[in-house]
Amino acid sequence: MTRTTSFGVVTPAPAKDPYYAVAMHYGWQPGWEDALLDSAATVGWSEVRSDANWSVEKQKGVYDFGAYPLDAGLKNAAKRGIRTMPILGYRNPLYDGGKTPSSPEGLAAFARFGAAAAAAYAPYTKDFSVYNEFNGTGFNDGACGITAKCYIDMARAVKQAMPDANVVGPTSAGTQLAWHDDFIARGGLDYLDTFSVNYYSSAGDAPGTPPEEIKALGEFTQLVKKVEAHKKMPIWVTENGWPTNTGGWSETQQADYLIRAQTLARAAGADKYFWYDILDDGDNPGEREHRFGLFRRAGGGVQGLAPKPAAVTNAVLIRQTAGKQLGARESAGDPAVHVYPYGTTTRSLWATSPRTVSVRTDKPLTLTDQFGKRSTLVPTAGRVTLGLDGSPVFLEGPVAGVAVTNSPLSLSTAEQSVTGAGLKVTVTADRTEAGALPRRLPVTVDGVHGMLRTKPGARTSLTLQVPATATTGVRDVSSSFGRRALLRTTTKVVEPYTVTGRPDIRRTGGGLTVRITNNDPERALAPSPVGWRVGPWMGTIADPGPVPAGKSSERTVELPTGTAQFVPYAYSVTTGDAADSGSLSLSPVEPAGDTILEPADLNSVGNWASLRGGTRTGPDDLSGTIRYTHTDQDLILDAVIKDDVHNADRTDPSAAWQVDSIQYDLYSGFPGTPDGNRVEVGAALLPSGPVAYTWAAPPGQQAGPTPGADVSVVRDEKARTTTYRLAVPWTSLGFDRPPTGTFGLSFLVNDADAGTATDARDGYLQWGAGVGASPKNPPCSGP
């Protein structure tokens, strides 16, 4: 029996730098919390952020702090030299009906709880966050709502009760400039000692968007300036991270982005940065919230916490920069190249697209890669040559300047390679133009040595084969040319073969298409029999047939004629070591004017999601049918919604989601895969008339009124129905023409019977869970 895990090797931790911090859920990892805190100390984080739950007040005015995991976690962290910032939250059944406090009595009680926590933990911390993401409905279910004014009421009460604490807030969900403008204009900063914000790659960013390009970073930079214009105070990023779930980012990207994101936030004005979070929160690889961690959970026969690559890169970042002042970005003559000085002799460098740079120096430089590997570069004629890509490196030593250059030396390998096979890497010297290179140039590629012979006026190459890897993901390959140059390239390492299951969607019947892909570029594949399952049905493809090198083959399994449409089914396919599983549905989008299927009945295929305790009493309260059809120009949604009360009192179409309305998500790939884009649109009947709005636009477009949409919404008060027809051009959904393959759709209808708060909804009835989730979750859309 074989068990596989990972481990990291780092040098001793330096003195802690207060900038570097991490989120942790005390009590969520029983049996492993001490080991996790030991690892936190080894990495070098200075502070942990975790909940201090108001549930410790079982009787009014009596607090049993020892009953909540924060108490033990905070004290154990302190033994390791790590401070904790408790998050004061969230509600207590003794006040305001067990919802987020909003009444004078509830706010006063919440403030007393904060003061009691500050007194209890005075020996350990002065940092206290007032709530978390108050400006969103994920945490805030109070009667007052999610406005800046409501939060100021809370912050004022807490600050008055805790005058000596470092009161941190508003710890908002996203940068939301309009909300923060209102908060600042109303004087909210007067009740805080430290300004904080949580931000991530958002719905407006395309999949794979790097940290330099996410919308939130630009808005955070603006937000820093807005705050500094009103009050000089510390500014903290209290949550930021990059999850490694299926359809998210790879562990290699997470490792690269961690260094880049923390550097960029610091350059924008952040004084402290909490990575979210330290440990994966669950075991579902497809669930975004389960894969933010820098350590993997124990399981799969491995009884220990295992670091992801990013845990090591965070340790290296801290060791390279702790105690050093970050300077302004230095120009290298190319916007793709990022050079940030720390102190007088340390620099962090990377490039968003591969570049070669010339570094001016008169002394040897020490280069440290993102995993702590060190090498020495010796200048020739006052320069060293360095290849840069998305994996940051650190240079230590005197540097007079960095500039992009055309090097006569280059390094190349296949864009894709497979585990278990050696990798061919080619080094090339180009002396067709004037340039000084020796005739014999020693080369080392990932530990494999060779001699590259160069010729004046010619290009010469040497191909070396480096050892195989058993790890999938982006593999960094580096080559040193003596000590004069260090170049880098990458290859995407994949499994030798994969199998996928996809729905074969038809208007009558349906099937499961099994696709076997042979990723090996040289050897044919003789796959094992394929086992498949869709819902209650299962079977075997006994002889799937050979698959040539670098090719794919497909077989379609017919499903029973009774297979329901618009209903999700769990599926799985396996062959040899390859497997694929998830959820699918057989949900055709029929031609407009030529439909043979009944509309989807939300009362049978939908499910109710309650907000703030809101209820749905039955079909007369909220129900309906939906039908998607298409033309060559548009995707058309027809919905007939039964709703006993129509409440859509909004003037701003972007706020239509807060009241009676419909929304749908379209994901351009198969749900759960990383190769698609998410678009979110909706419609409502506001007092001004019908509106169509796009909240998440396709790449190259912006949120706003849906371009080219034809929308009709009619309310029949006698029948208590609202009839929607929303025709959206394919171009406004990110397609040049109607798609021919499988894509994801999810739908919801919002219900706001009597609410008047910012988010007036009692809840929503949804088909597929991709659009209503927070954060949005394309894998839950239905194909």
Disulfide bonds with the S-S distance in Angstrom:
Cys144-Cys150 1.97
